[in-house]
């Protein structure tokens, strides 16, 4: 059984509490610096071993990290370009909307009961 707090609400699950804590500015900056340090360590580790490459460009240090960075950058720029082509005004489908139309009574299959 889960215990309830004083106001009767259930406590949040562990993952929800963790995500809320990460949202605070101090902890978010901590995780950002941790990620930067991890990326630097992995980039420097690329110098520590001999690579058996298929293509000569793969011998370049930190090739895969830079390749991923460039790939993400290209995807973001492409998505901005597609946004210009695909974006529609907020009321684009309003003239075709049927939300406000009344539903026909014969199709509701209402039953009347004598009380």
Beta strands, then each sheet from edge to edge (+ up, - down):
end
